[in-house]
Amino acid sequence: MRACDGKPASTRENVRNTFREHAASAKRSNVFYIEWLMRRGKRQLYYLQNADKVSKL
């Protein structure tokens, strides 16, 4: 959530809404789904942090 602080307001709102949707839909007993969300979140965080580097090329 902190990684999107320097991004535009629409991006921040989208990140927050997506996080809340997935957090509400994940059951604690569904370990595979939670692990998948964690891997997906790490990839999205990487892209979010490096978006400015890619756009400068």
N, C-alpha and C positions, 0 to 999 in steps of 0.2 A: 504494500500500500504506500510505503514511503517513496518507492522508486518513481511513482507517478506524480510526485509533488511539483516538479518543475515542468510538467507537461501541460498542454491546454486543458481548459475546464471540461470540455467534452470527453477527452481521453480519461481524465480522472473519474468522471461520473460513470463512464462505461466500465472501467476497471472495478469500481466499487459495486456496481450493480451485478456484474458477472460473478464477482466473489460471493456476494450475498445469495444469489440464485443457487450456485453450486454448494455453498455451505448449508443451505436449507434442504437441498435435495439429497444430500449424502447421509445415509444411515450409518450409525457407528459400527454396526456389525458387518457392513460391506467393505471389507479391507481392500479388495482389489480395486474397487471404484475410487476409494480414497487415495490409494497409491497412484492410480492413473491420473487423478486430479493433481497430485503433487508433482508428478513428472511434467504434466502439461503446464502447470503454473511456473515451473522452473524455466521451461522453454520460452513461455510468454514473457517472463521477467527478463530473460536474456535479450529478446528482441526489443523489448521496451527500453532497456538500458542502452542498447546499441543502435537504436533507430536513427539518432542524429549522425552517427558515423557513416551509416549506409547512405543516408540521403545526401551527404556531401560529395559522394563519388560522382 
